[in-house]
């Protein structure tokens, strides 16, 4: 799946896009980001954000990645059910 950091603009966000394999990889990636406080695995949440295709990104859907108590850290191209 693709992950991109939450940034001020979509173009800035897309420049951070990486391909990852599963939630454990997303968790490790988020932990490596600058400015992210320590968190428990259970605090990292992936939730439905937009189930529709986004022509700006080419993603078939977009899910939001948050850390409970911290807020939005990024987006993935659809892993929630």
N, C-alpha and C positions, 0 to 999 in steps of 0.2 A: 504494500500500500504506500501511498505518497503522504508525507507529512510536511507541513510548512508552518513556520512560526507565525504568531500573531504580530503584525507590524502595523505601522501607521497607514500605509497604503497597500493596496493589493499587489502592485508591482514589487514593492519592497518585500512583501511576504513571499511572493512566488520565487524570489531570488534565493530563499532559504530552503526550497523544496529538496527533500531527500526521499529515497525509496527505502522503506523499512519492512521487516518481516515479522508482523505480530505485535501484540501489546507490550511484551517484554522489551522489544526493541524500541518502541515508542517511549516507554518509561526511561530506558537508558539514555535515549536522545534528549529527552526533556531534562533529565538530571544534569546533562552536560552543558545546558544553556546558561549563559551568563545572566546573573540576577535572579535565578530561580532559588527560592529557599529550600532547605531540606524538606522532604515529604515522604510519607509512607506510600507504598504501592497502592494501597486501598484508597488513597486520596486522589489519585489520577483517574479522572472520569472521561469517558468518550460518549457523547450524546448526539442524537440526531439534531442537525442544524438546518439543512436544506435538502430534502429528498429529491429535488429536481436537478437535471443537468445544468451546469454552469458554463455557458459558451465562452466566458472570459478565461476560464482555467482549463477547460476540456475535461473536467471531472464529471462523472456521472451523478454524483451526489456529494455532499459535504457534511462531515460530522465535526463537532467542536471538541477540542481537548482542553479540559480544565483541571486545575488543582483545587480541591475543596479548601476554602479559606484563603486562596490566592487569586483565583480568577482564570480567565482564558489565557492559554499559553500557545495554542495553535489549532490547526485543522488537519483532518485526514480525509482521504477520498472515499469515505464510506465503509465503516466496519461495524457500526452498531446494527442491531436487529430491530 
